[in-house]
Amino acid sequence: MANRTKKNIVSLLTFLAVLCVYSVAFAQSSAKDEAIGSQGGIMVFGAALGLGIAAVGGALAQGRAAAAALDGIARNPGAADKIRGPMILGLALIESLVIYSLVIAFLIVAKF
């Protein structure tokens, strides 16, 4: 039941993030200063919320990957060398997605 609750919370937070950024994404840029002035708070909130969701998702994914790798090593200690390399590569790729969201958040805030 807890797994279903986590999925519902992540889905709700993702929906709220999209809702916050929706008006900024489809705004007309005829008067740039005016649009940024009226939508600046929403842009910053959307960037912070998106980064938070990315960090939580990355942390959950890294935890599950490490747990699965350690479980595999505990079951078969001879396969530790074969498991460790792909696990570290997977963790690096997961972390890179969180860093990409950080860069996007910085770009959104810099626009403000």
Secondary structure, 3 states (H helix, E strand, C coil): CHHHHHHHHHHHHHHHHHHHHHHHHCCCCCCHHHHHHHHHHHHHHHHHHHHHHHHHHHHHHHHHHHHHHHHHHHHCHHHHHHHHHHHHHHHHHHHHHHHHHHHHHHHHHHHC
